[in-house]
């Protein structure tokens, strides 16, 4: 009979391990791969397990954007930034619900972690971007406009340095010794997601600890609806199919303290005209929001600050409904100049997620917008750019651009479930804390989206990569250097 997370602690001599390493990392996204490499750098033997057939999880399909306070590119462009400013921005977006100590840890680590990624072969675009909710431009993005631009170099480095990489290996439970320390995991090897009984059970021991980097549960419709009843199956998600809750539940069975589980973020840059992350998300992030405007099709007018944080934007868009409560999809648009850096433009046009119009009259006809009202709104926007002040919605205007000449590129917009701000509570050593004692569960660490509290009520864009890499490295370092671990495992 397999062991389970809520089983009684067992004497070590009664546990038969099929394999033993120093550090086991569960999950292979930003946090998992960063933890694995950092632990390896500290001299530990490391194994990464992932239940899916392909490594990387949500991180691979992420936009590859990282918020960095004090990057060389900021200095090159004359942008003054600081850790304190980034902390303040994230606190404001998080509505003050953030774990301030963990927040400071993340922001303090962004510049050094960005350099660490670069040393592993990650390549960044040669300019800084201004994402919504940030008070200043501080976002770097991979040349691929994808998290794959980070994950692939890290996986390549892991294999080169002898880190064992096991896919189709699903965590089924934790193994504890007679003192309550986590000393290993039960794993279903040869697992075919989502067929729960596939594969065979093996026990893998961890001399120093287990690091949970298992991400969020955005695709677990039943569980996310327990936290937020309105997030039904009618609402699409940007997450990959494996973004489910079972690993979180296993930690909770050990006594891990779950916090902020009802804080689930909707991505305000998505489109109803495609599944998942799609082409619109990158287009809207790099073109529409910083260099265009969003209007209600019924009025032709703006109705929110396009550079507000994600929660504010998603909440505003979700109010666009008809008398029966059905969505009335807003239109975001910019011109050729605003779209020049949008790498997904051609694909979006090919699949008709993005539409092209030669002039504003044509744009209005495409989406049923009152043409005169749309032209008046564009004129008001151009006046605001000239004045350097948005009197309608107080949008930051540092890099605002006039919309004077077509062709125009537009996309219908509607939010999708994107990120879980909640997870298990950890301390600044990335140790998972117990619900009752508030003390570390020995041998158990967590990083990235599997943890809760850092972002409070809303995560700022580009802060997932920052959190994943910084907290992953933090967990890997603390776990690998843990002197109180079960070093006597044979």
N, C-alpha and C positions, 0 to 999 in steps of 0.2 A: 504493500500500500504506500503511495507516495507521501512524503512529508508535506506539510503545508505551513503557510505563514502563521496561522493561529494555533499550530500544534505546540505541545509542551516542549520546553527546551530539552535537548537530548545530549547526553554525554558524547564527547567527540569520538571515543573509541567505538561507538555504535553506528557511526555514520561512515558509509563507504563512498569515497569520492572516486569518480572516473578520471578526473583531472584536477590539478591544483595549480593556481597561479597566485601572484601577490594581489593583483587588483582585477576585479571584474567590472567592466563598464556595460551597462544595459542601455542600448540605444546608440545610434551612429550618426546623429545630426551634429550641429555646431557644438553643443555642449559635450556630447559623448566623445567625439573625435578630439576635441581640445583636451578633455580630461585624460583620454588615453595617451596622447602624445606627451602631455605634461608629466604624467606618472612615469612614462618610459624615460623621459629626460632625467627624472629623479632616481633612476636605476631600478625601477620595479619591473617585474614581468607582468604583462597586461594581456587580457582577453576582452574583446568587444563582441557582444552578442546582439543580434537584431532579429525580430520575428519575421520581418519581411524578406522577400527574395532579393531585393535590391537595397543596398546601403544608402543612408542619407536622410530618409524620412521626409518630413516637411521642409527641412533645410535645403534639400536639393532643388525644390520648386519655389523656394523663397526668392525674393527679388534681389538678393545679394547686396543689400544696402546696410551699411554700418555707421551708426552715429559715433563720432570720435571727437572728444574735446581736446583741442590743441594739436591737430594734425599738421604735418609739414605743408600740406596743400592749403590749409586755412592760412597759415603764415604767409605762404607764397602769394595768396590773393588778398592779403592785408586784412583778414578777418580776425578780430580779437575774440577769443573764447576762453573759457575756464571750466574746471570741474564744477565749481560752485554754480556757474550759470546753467550747466547741463542738469545738475541736481535740481535746481529751482524750476527748470522747465518740466522735468519729469514729475516733480511734486505737484505742480499746477495741473498737469494733465491727469494725474492720479487722484485728483480731488483730495489731496492730503492723506490718503489712506496708505501710502507707501511705507514699507519697512525702511526707515531712513539709513540705518547702518548698512544694510545690504545694497541700498541704492548708491550710497557713497562708494562702497567697494567696487561696484560696477563702473561708475563714472570715472573713478580714479584709475581703473585698469584699461580704459579704452585705447589710449594713445600707445601704451606699451604693447597691448595685445594686437593692435593693428600692425605694428612693426613685426611682431612675432609671426603673424599670418603672412606678411610680405616675405619674410625669411623662408617660409615654407612654400613659396611660389605663387601666392595669391597676387593677382594683378588688378589694379584699380584704375578707373577712368581718371583722366588728368584734370578733373574739375570737381568743385565742391557743390553739393546740392542743398536746397532749402526745403525740407519736408514739413508738412503741416504740424503745428504745435510747438516746433522749435523756434526760439526767439531769434536765432541767427542761422545761417547756413553752416552745417557741420557734418553732412552726410557724404560718405564715400561709397562708391558702388563698384562692384566688379565689372570688368570689361564685358563680361557675358550678360550683364543685367540679371544674373541668376545666382542663387546660393550654390549651385553646382561649381561655380568658380572658386568657391572656398572648400567645399566638401571633397572635390576630386583631388586637389593637391594634398589635403590632410590624409585621405585614405591612401594615396600613393606613398606618402611619408610613413604612415603606420606600417604598411606592408614592407617597406624598405628597412624599417628599424625592428622588424621581428615581432610586431604586435599581432596576436592571433585574431583573425577576423572571421566570425561565424555568423552567417545569415541563416534564415529559416530556423532560428533557435529562439523559442518562445519561453520567457520567464513564467514558471508556474507557481513558484513560492520561494521563500527564504529558508535557509538552514541555520539554526542557532546552536551554540554550544550550551553547556549546562550553566553558564553564567548569564546567558541571554544575549551574548555577542553574536552578530551576524557573521557567519564564517563561510557562507557559500550560498548557492542558488540551485533550485531544481529547474531543469531546463528540458523542454520538449524539442529534441533535435529532429531535423527532417520535417519540420512543421510546414504545412501548406495553408497559409492564411486564406480564408477564415475558417478552415475545417478544424474544429477544436480538438479532435481526437487523433489527428495525424501525427506521425513521428513517434520516437521512443524517448522515454524519460532517462535522463542522466543527472548525476550530481556533480557540480563543479565547485571546488573549494577556493576560498579567497583568504590568503594569509593576513592581508592588511585591511581589506574592506571591499564593499560593493558600492559602486556609484550608479545611481539611478538618473539617467538622462533620457527619459522615455517620452518627453514632450507632453502635449495637451490631449484633450478628448473632444476636439471640435467635430469629429465625424461620428461620435457615439451619440446618436440622436436621443436614445432613451435616457442616457445619463445626463446629457446637457439639458434636456427638458426638465429633469428633476430639479436642476439648479435655476433654470430660466424657462418657465412653461411656454413663453412666446416663441422660443427657438425650435419650432416644429420642423418636420421633414419638408415642409414647403419652402424653407429657407436653405439655400445651397450653402456649401462650405468650400473654402479654398484649400482645405487640408487634404492630405492623401488618405487613402482608405484605412490605413492602420492607425490613425489618430484616435485611439479608443482609451477606455478608462481602466482596463484590468490591472495594469502595473500600479496605478495610483491606489486602487483598492487593496492590492497586496501590501503596500506600504501602510495603509490605514489599519489593516489587520495586525500589523506589528505594533500599532499604537501611534503611528505618525500623526501629527496634528495637521488636519486639512484647514486651509484658510482661503477666504475669498473665492470659493468655488463658483459662486454665482456671478462673478465678474468675468463675463465672456465678451470678447471684442468682436465687433462687426467691421469688416474692411469696407471703407466708404468709396473705394475706387473701382469696385467690381461692376460687371455688366450682366444683366439678365439674358443677354443674347449668346452666352457661351457657358459651358460648365467649368467649375473649378476656378483656379487662378486666372487662366486664360491670357489673352493678349491685351485686354482693356486695362488690367491692373497696372502693368508697366507703362502703358501709354498715358493713363491718367496721372500716375505718380510723377512722371518725368516731363509731361507736356501740359495736360489740361490744368491740373491744380496750380503749378507754379507759373504758367504762362498763358492761362486762359480763364474762362469763367464758367459757372454752372447756372442754368436757368430752369425755371418751371415752364413746361411746354404750354400751359394754359395761359400764362401771363407774359412770357418772354422775359421775365425779370429774375435777377439773382435773389436768393433767399437765405444765404448764409455766407460766412467767411470761408473761402476756399482753402485757406491755410490754417484753419483751426485744427485742434487735435482730432484724432480719429473718432472718438466718441461723439464729440460735438457735431462733426460732419455727418456721421452715420445716423445719429438721432434726427438731424434736420432732414436728411433725405427720406427717412422712414415716415415723416409726416406728410409726404406728398401722396395723398390717396383721394379717391373719388367718394361720392356719397355712400357707396356700398362698401367702403373700406378697402377697395382694390388699389394696387399700386398705380400711380401715375408717374412713369419713369422720367426723371429730370434728364436734361441734355447737358453734357459738358463739352466744350469745344475750344479750339484754338486755331491759329493759322499755320501756314507752312513754316514760318520762322519759329513759332513756339513748339512745333513738332519735329524740329530738325534732329534732335537727339533721341527720339523715340524709336528704339530698335524694333519694336513689335508693330510699327505702323503698317508695313506692307502686308504682314500676316493678318492684321485686323481688317484691312481693306479687302483682302482676298476672301475672307470668311464673312464679310459684311457686318462684322461687329463694329467697325469704324466706317463711317460714311464720309464721302468727300463732296463738297459743294463749292462751286466757283464763286458764288457771291452770297450775301446774307438773305436775299429773297429766295434763292434756291435752298439754302439751309432751312429757312422757315417752312418752305413747302414740304421738304423731306420729313419733317417731324410734326407738322401741324401747329407750328408756333405762329402767333400773330406777328406778321412781318414788321409792321410799324413799331410795335412795342419792343421787338428784338433789336431793331436799329437804334431806338432811343436808349436802350440799356447799354449797348456797345458804346454809344456816344458818351453816356455818363461815366462808363468805365474809363474811357480814354481821357476824359477830363480829370478823373481821380488820379490817374497815372501822372498827368501833367502837374497836378497840385502836390503829388507825393503823399496824398491822404485819402483813405477810403472812408468817407463820411457815412456810408450806408451800413457797413458791417465791420469796420475797423480792421481790415486785413493788413498785415505787414506789407510794406511796399518797397522794400530794399531792391528787389529784382523784378518788380512789376513791369509788364510789357504792354504797350499799346496794341490794340487789335484794329489795325487800319486797313489791311489789304488781304484778300484771299489768295489762294484757295483756302477753304476752311475744312477742318477735320473734326468730326463730332462722334459721340458715343452715348448710348443710353446707359444710365447708371442705377444700380440698386445694390445695397450692401449684402455681404455674405459672411457667415460665421468664419472667423479667421484665427483667433488667438484666445487662449485661456490664461487670464491673469492669475487665477488661483492654482493652488497645488499644495505641496507639503511645506511646512515651516522649517527653515534651516537657520543655523547661526552663521557667523562670518567665517567659520572654518568649513562651511558647507555640510555640516553634520545635521542629519534629520533629527528634529526634536520631538519628544514624546508628548502626547496630548495631555497627560495628567501631570507628569513631573516637570515638564518643560526642560528636561535634560536630554543630552544626545542619546540616541539609540546606538549603542556601540557597534561599530563596523558598518554603519549605514550612512551613505552620503547621497546628496542629490544636487542637480544643477540644471539650469535652463528652464524651459517651460514646465517641467515637472514640479518646480517649486512655486510658492506663492508669496505675494506681498511686495515684491520689488516694484511693480508697476501700479499698485493700487487699483483704482477704478478704470484706468485706461492706459494702455501702452502707447508711447509715442512711436511713430514710424522709425524704422532703422535701429530700434533699441533691442530687438530680438537677437540679432547677430551679436550686438555688444554684450547683452546679458549672457547668451549662450557661451561665447568664447571666454569671457572673463570668469564667469562662475564655473565653467567646465575646467579651466586651468586651475582655478582655486581648489576645486574638489580634488583634481588629480594630484596636486602638490600635497595637500593635507593628508589625503589617504595614503599616498606612497611614503610619506615621512612619518606615519603614525607609529610611534614606538610601543604603544600598548596593544598592538594587534596580536592575532593568534599566529605568531611567527613559528610556533612549534608544529603546525600542521605538516604532516609528512607528505 
